[in-house]
Amino acid sequence: MLSHIRLDEITEQDLLTLVENKVPESHTLEYKRETYKRNDKGKRELIKDIGAFANADGGDLIIGIEENDDGVAIALTGMSRAKISKEHERLEQIARSNFDPKIDFQMREILLSNDEVVLIFRIPASDIGPHRETFNGINRFHIRGSKTTDEPDVEGLRKMFLAPYMREKKIREFVDERIALLKKNEGPIKLVTKDWIAIHIVPLREAHLRFGYGNLEQQNFLGGFVPIRADGYGYRPNIDGVLLSVQDFSYTQLFRNGSIETACCEWCYDERNKTIIDGKSLIEIIVETTYKYIRNISIIGVQGPYFIFWTLVGVGGSYLKFNQEIAPRKCFDRDLIRIPEIRMDDSYSMKETLDKLRPSLDALWQAAGYERCLYFNDQDEWTGP
């Protein structure tokens, strides 16, 4: 299987491994010895294969690997290098112009040592499907089975239309489970105090990364996920992926599916008989951390959309104070503050990120007794840290 490897990191050896290990076609993998024919039947076959992956759990379509009658890879053949450029363009044009709605996918050519070329389509599970074939006025849906491509029945169509909703539901359940563990102090590390904040960033499409986040340490990528308020950190693989931590104070857990969980404690302090949280520092850190983590997971190949969750625990009765001019209004009226999630479709500039995070920032300030986030002025411009 190649799904755990970023498309731009797949090598000839990875393809040879499929042959050497006799890896069969599957729910997320399809082989073609030769390219699709230029007649209408060939075009429809390409459209059907790509649409079926997008309407299911995504997958890799590899042109240039021969399989036997059981769908098992038996030879790495490739295609003519002289013809690949025009063929790449032809197949991409067919695949991008015959679906409603259009399908997002990637393509890559891999040059082999025999001077032949393998072409790979990587099709993610769609978050805007199902996708309907529109070639020559035909209106059909297809979905990938265990090894085959089929037309769904009525029940299958119902599941296809519900699939994006069910993926979002699964994400919320995952975050709920993680927060429940943290409240019992059963996270990756034991947090020393009961007041903490957590940020969860979960991609809609699971990434299937190689060995968690793989060799990020050697690639100097781990520095992009430094735990909150940490000057340094320890690093180790664990059952979930990779853990970066600062003793019992702060950590970042990188999950194999591309999700991120970061948590940090010790936010409350006493001032004039009130329990205070430095609001300026809190806002600065959660915005910067969210922005930085999304940019870095997109760099290593975890595609959006991303769902972002901010959670404050152990803050009941404390006041959010922003500076000397803005006195704290009301205390948090509950111990657990769950800020409504935000969906971000891509990695944005800081200004665009702030615009996307605006509803969550407003909600956080409102939980502390303010009408809205006062770091946006009347012209909706950011004036904060």
C-alpha positions in Angstrom: 0.0 0.0 0.0 1.2 3.5 -0.8 -1.5 5.6 1.1 0.9 6.1 4.1 3.5 7.8 1.8 3.2 11.4 0.5 2.7 11.4 -3.2 5.8 13.4 -3.9 7.9 11.0 -1.8 6.9 7.7 -3.6 9.9 6.1 -5.3 10.5 3.3 -7.8 11.5 1.1 -4.9 8.1 1.7 -3.3 6.5 0.6 -6.5 8.8 -2.5 -6.7 7.8 -3.4 -3.2 4.2 -3.8 -4.3 5.3 -6.3 -6.9 7.9 -8.1 -4.6 5.3 -8.4 -1.8 2.5 -9.4 -4.3 0.2 -6.7 -3.0 -3.3 -7.1 -4.4 -5.7 -4.4 -5.5 -8.0 -3.3 -2.8 -10.6 -0.8 -1.7 -8.0 2.0 -2.0 -5.6 0.6 -4.7 -6.1 -0.1 -8.5 -3.5 -1.2 -11.1 -3.5 -0.6 -14.8 -0.8 -2.2 -17.0 -1.5 0.2 -19.9 -3.1 3.6 -20.1 -6.8 4.0 -20.9 -7.9 3.7 -24.5 -8.7 6.8 -26.5 -12.3 5.7 -27.4 -15.4 6.5 -25.4 -15.2 3.2 -23.6 -11.7 4.0 -22.3 -12.7 7.5 -21.2 -15.7 6.2 -19.4 -13.5 3.6 -17.6 -11.1 6.3 -16.3 -14.1 8.4 -15.2 -15.7 5.5 -13.4 -12.5 4.5 -11.6 -11.7 8.0 -10.3 -15.3 8.7 -9.3 -15.5 5.4 -7.4 -12.5 6.3 -5.3 -13.7 9.8 -4.6 -17.2 8.5 -3.6 -15.6 5.9 -1.2 -12.5 6.3 1.0 -10.1 7.6 -1.7 -7.2 5.7 -3.2 -4.3 5.4 -5.6 -4.8 4.5 -9.3 -1.4 3.4 -10.7 -0.9 3.2 -14.5 2.2 1.1 -15.3 1.9 -2.0 -13.0 0.7 -5.3 -14.4 -1.6 -7.5 -12.3 -2.7 -11.1 -12.7 -6.3 -12.3 -12.8 -6.6 -12.0 -9.0 -5.5 -8.4 -9.1 -2.1 -9.1 -7.6 0.8 -6.9 -8.8 3.3 -9.0 -10.8 5.4 -6.6 -12.8 6.5 -2.9 -12.9 6.1 -2.1 -16.6 5.7 1.7 -17.0 4.7 3.6 -20.1 6.7 5.2 -22.8 8.6 8.3 -21.6 8.2 9.9 -25.0 4.5 9.8 -24.9 3.8 10.5 -21.2 3.5 14.3 -21.3 0.6 14.3 -23.8 -1.0 11.3 -22.1 -0.7 13.0 -18.7 -2.5 16.0 -20.1 -5.2 14.0 -21.9 -6.1 11.9 -18.8 -6.1 14.9 -16.5 -8.4 16.8 -18.9 -10.9 13.9 -19.0 -10.8 13.4 -15.2 -11.4 17.1 -14.5 -14.2 17.8 -16.9 -16.6 15.0 -16.5 -17.9 15.1 -12.9 -20.6 17.1 -11.1 -19.3 18.4 -8.7 -15.7 18.4 -9.9 -13.2 16.0 -8.2 -10.0 17.2 -6.5 -7.1 14.9 -7.1 -3.3 14.8 -7.7 -1.2 13.3 -10.4 2.5 12.3 -10.4 4.9 10.8 -12.9 7.7 8.5 -11.6 10.6 7.9 -13.9 11.9 4.3 -13.7 15.4 3.0 -14.1 14.4 1.4 -17.5 13.5 4.9 -18.7 9.8 4.1 -18.6 7.3 6.1 -16.6 4.6 5.2 -14.0 1.6 7.6 -13.7 -0.2 7.8 -10.3 -3.6 9.4 -9.6 -4.1 10.1 -5.9 -7.8 10.6 -5.3 -8.9 11.7 -1.7 -12.2 10.7 -0.2 -14.4 13.6 -1.1 -16.0 16.0 1.4 -18.4 17.5 -1.2 -19.6 14.3 -2.9 -21.1 12.1 -4.1 -19.8 12.9 -7.6 -21.9 12.1 -10.6 -20.4 11.1 -14.0 -21.5 13.5 -16.8 -19.6 12.2 -19.8 -21.7 12.3 -23.0 -24.9 13.2 -21.0 -24.7 10.1 -18.9 -25.7 10.6 -15.2 -24.3 7.8 -13.0 -22.7 7.3 -9.7 -20.0 4.8 -8.9 -18.4 3.6 -5.7 -15.3 1.5 -5.0 -15.8 -1.9 -3.4 -13.2 -4.3 -2.0 -11.6 -4.7 -5.4 -14.2 -3.6 -7.9 -16.1 -0.5 -9.1 -19.9 -0.7 -8.9 -23.0 1.4 -9.3 -24.7 1.8 -5.9 -28.2 0.7 -5.2 -30.6 3.1 -3.4 -29.2 2.2 0.0 -25.7 2.7 -1.3 -26.7 6.1 -2.7 -28.1 7.1 0.7 -24.8 6.2 2.4 -22.9 8.2 -0.2 -24.9 11.3 0.4 -24.5 10.9 4.2 -20.8 10.1 4.1 -19.5 13.7 4.5 -21.8 14.2 7.4 -20.7 11.0 9.0 -17.0 11.9 8.6 -17.7 15.2 10.5 -19.6 13.3 13.2 -16.7 11.0 13.6 -14.3 13.9 14.0 -16.4 15.5 16.8 -16.7 12.1 18.6 -12.9 11.8 18.4 -12.4 15.2 20.0 -15.0 14.4 22.7 -13.2 11.2 23.6 -9.9 13.0 23.8 -11.3 15.8 26.0 -12.9 13.2 28.3 -9.5 11.5 28.7 -7.7 14.7 29.4 -10.3 15.7 32.1 -9.4 12.4 33.8 -5.7 13.3 33.4 -5.2 10.2 31.2 -3.6 12.0 28.2 -0.1 11.3 26.9 1.4 13.0 29.9 0.1 13.9 33.4 -0.6 17.6 33.6 0.5 19.1 36.9 -2.5 21.4 37.4 -6.2 21.1 36.6 -6.5 24.4 34.6 -5.4 23.8 31.0 -6.3 24.6 27.4 -6.3 22.2 24.5 -6.3 22.7 20.7 -7.3 20.0 18.4 -6.8 20.2 14.6 -8.3 17.3 12.7 -8.3 16.9 8.9 -11.5 15.8 7.3 -9.5 13.4 5.2 -7.3 11.0 7.1 -3.7 11.1 6.0 -2.3 7.6 6.7 1.2 8.9 7.4 4.2 6.6 7.3 5.3 5.6 10.9 3.3 8.4 12.5 5.1 11.5 11.2 8.0 9.4 9.9 11.4 11.0 9.9 10.2 14.5 10.8 13.1 14.9 13.3 15.6 14.3 10.5 13.8 16.6 8.2 13.7 19.4 10.9 9.9 19.5 10.8 9.3 18.7 14.5 10.2 22.3 15.3 7.0 23.3 13.6 5.0 21.5 16.3 6.7 22.8 19.5 4.3 22.4 22.4 2.5 25.5 23.7 4.7 27.8 25.9 7.7 25.5 25.5 11.3 26.6 25.0 12.4 23.1 24.5 10.9 19.6 24.4 11.4 15.9 24.5 10.5 13.7 21.6 9.5 10.0 21.2 7.3 7.8 19.1 4.3 6.3 20.8 1.3 4.1 19.9 -0.6 7.1 18.4 2.3 8.6 16.4 4.8 11.0 17.8 4.8 12.9 21.1 6.6 16.1 21.9 6.4 17.1 25.6 7.7 19.3 28.4 7.5 17.1 31.5 4.1 17.6 33.2 3.4 21.0 31.7 2.8 20.9 28.0 2.7 18.5 25.0 1.8 18.0 21.4 0.6 14.7 20.1 0.9 14.1 16.4 -1.4 11.3 15.3 -0.9 8.9 12.4 -4.0 10.1 10.6 -2.8 13.7 10.5 -4.6 15.0 13.6 -2.9 17.1 16.2 -3.7 17.5 19.9 -1.8 20.0 22.0 -2.5 20.9 25.7 -0.8 23.1 28.3 -1.6 23.8 31.9 -0.9 26.5 34.5 -2.9 29.4 33.1 -4.6 30.8 36.3 -3.0 33.1 38.9 -4.3 35.2 41.8 -4.7 38.9 41.7 -6.6 41.0 44.2 -8.6 38.1 45.5 -9.6 37.0 41.9 -8.4 34.2 39.8 -7.1 35.7 36.6 -6.1 34.4 33.1 -3.8 36.6 31.0 -6.2 37.0 28.1 -3.6 38.7 25.8 -1.2 35.8 26.2 -4.0 33.2 25.8 -5.3 34.8 22.5 -1.8 35.3 21.1 -0.8 31.7 21.8 -4.0 29.9 20.5 -4.0 32.0 17.3 -0.3 31.6 16.6 -0.4 27.9 17.5 -3.4 27.2 15.3 -1.9 29.2 12.4 1.5 27.5 12.7 0.3 24.0 13.0 -2.0 24.2 10.0 0.7 25.6 7.8 3.1 22.9 8.9 0.8 19.9 8.5 -0.1 21.2 5.0 3.6 21.3 4.1 4.0 17.7 5.1 1.1 16.6 2.9 -2.0 16.6 5.3 -4.7 18.2 3.2 -7.6 20.3 4.3 -10.3 20.9 5.1 -9.3 21.1 8.8 -11.6 21.2 11.9 -10.3 23.3 14.7 -11.4 22.9 18.4 -10.4 25.1 21.3 -11.1 23.8 24.9 -10.5 25.4 28.3 -10.8 23.2 31.4 -10.6 24.1 35.1 -11.4 27.8 34.5 -14.7 28.1 36.3 -14.8 31.2 38.4 -11.7 32.8 36.7 -11.6 36.1 34.9 -10.1 36.7 31.4 -8.0 39.9 31.7 -6.6 41.5 28.5 -4.6 44.5 29.7 -4.7 47.3 32.2 -7.2 49.3 30.2 -9.7 46.4 29.7 -10.7 45.2 33.2 -12.2 41.7 33.5 -15.9 41.7 33.2 -17.4 38.4 34.4 -15.9 35.2 35.4 -16.3 32.0 33.4 -19.5 30.5 34.6 -18.5 26.9 34.0 -15.4 24.7 34.5 -15.4 23.4 30.9 -15.5 25.9 28.0 -15.9 24.3 24.5 -15.5 26.9 21.8 -17.6 26.1 18.7 -15.4 24.5 16.1 -14.1 26.2 13.0 -13.6 24.7 9.6 -10.7 25.9 7.5 -10.4 24.7 3.9 -6.7 25.4 3.5 -3.6 27.0 4.9 -4.1 30.8 4.8 -2.2 33.9 5.4 -2.3 35.2 9.0 -4.9 37.9 8.1 -7.1 35.3 6.4 -6.6 32.9 9.3 -7.8 35.6 11.7 -10.9 36.2 9.6 -11.7 32.5 9.7 -11.1 32.3 13.4 -13.2 35.4 14.2 -16.4 33.4 15.3 -14.3 31.3 17.7 -12.5 34.4 19.1 -15.9 36.2 19.6 -17.2 33.1 21.4 -14.2 33.0 23.7 -14.6 36.7 24.7 -18.3 36.3 25.1 -17.7 33.4 27.5 -15.7 35.9 29.6 -18.6 38.5 29.6 -17.7 40.7 26.6 -19.9 41.4 23.6 -17.3 40.3 21.1 -13.6 40.0 20.6 -12.3 43.5 21.1 -9.1 42.9 19.2 -11.1 43.5 16.0 -12.0 47.2 15.5 -15.1 48.7 14.0 -13.6 48.1 10.5 -13.1 44.4 11.4 -9.3 44.9 11.4 -7.2 42.9 13.8 -5.6 45.2 16.4 -4.4 42.5 18.9 -1.1 40.7 19.5 
